[in-house]
Amino acid sequence: MIGKVPLHPLAVVFQDVRRCRIVPRRTVAHTRYPVPLGFVFRSRSNEEKAPAAKAPVADSKQPRDPQAPKGRPTPKRSEAQSQRRSVASTPTNRKEAAKRQREARRADMARQREALASGDERYLPVRDKGKVRRFARDFVDSRFCIAEYFLPMAVIILVLSMLRNPQLQNIALLLWLGVILLIVIDSVFTGIRLKKQLRERFPDEPKRGAVAYALMRTLQMRRLRLPKPQVKRGERP
């Protein structure tokens, strides 16, 4: 018969611990204060929606006191009609909005063309609006300017210079120099007179660019000027 083997001292200690049922301290702490998993993985959206769900719902069938204030003034009939009209005319998609913009642009261009022909100040381009610009146009249109014949004279000089006759080429060169000199002299005198008239008639109005605007108009033939001339030659503006 084989005798019993003596146990190791550590084994004896473990057996005593198992008999006494000693529970570790860490396990006791977890069992004493258990943490529910719902606290960690709760749904915030449901909790946030809860107060809204608990809010009292007003009874829509309850008759409203006619004397109670509405909190806003009653709109006029014209304002209500304009609001309904604006809501009805609002484009529903991008294609319709682009189409309406093109139509509005065409209508604006048509009004501008009519204004350039009739001289209506409401629909003229920005560079042609104002009393100062209107007076500058009338001042130029009422005078005879050499610069307005620049284009036809330039065509004649170009034709003469293309001929192989040396005498005609010299004449074309002299005409070219003479026309340029006359245009410069006439433009200088026109600018001085116009600036003086503008200072006398419009002392408080902005006059920046009005003289250059008028001199550019002198380079155009009278029939091709836009806006159309509103005064006759020799007529005082």
Residue pairs with C-beta under 8 A, 6 or more apart in sequence:
7 15
75 83
91 97
91 100
108 123
111 123
112 123
112 124
112 125
114 120
114 123
115 121
115 122
115 123
115 124
115 227
116 124
116 125
116 128
116 226
116 227
116 228
117 227
117 228
118 228
119 227
119 228
119 230
121 129
121 134
124 227
127 133
127 213
128 137
128 227
130 205
131 202
131 205
132 198
132 202
132 205
132 206
132 207
132 210
133 210
133 213
135 197
135 198
135 201
135 202
135 237
136 194
136 198
136 210
136 211
136 213
136 214
136 217
137 214
137 217
137 225
137 227
137 229
137 230
138 229
138 230
138 231
138 237
139 193
139 194
139 197
139 214
139 237
140 190
140 194
140 214
140 217
140 218
141 217
141 222
141 225
141 229
141 230
141 231
141 233
141 237
142 231
142 232
142 233
142 234
142 235
142 236
142 237
143 190
143 233
144 233
145 186
145 190
145 218
146 179
146 182
146 183
146 186
147 183
147 186
147 187
147 215
147 218
147 219
148 218
148 219
148 220
148 221
148 222
149 221
150 179
150 183
150 219
151 221
152 221
153 175
153 179
154 179
156 175
157 172
157 175
157 176
157 179
158 172
160 168
160 169
160 171
160 172
160 175
161 168
161 169
161 172
161 173
161 176
163 169
186 218
187 215
187 218
190 214
190 215
190 218
191 211
191 214
191 215
194 210
194 211
194 214
195 207
195 211
198 207
198 210
198 211
199 207
217 225
222 229
231 237
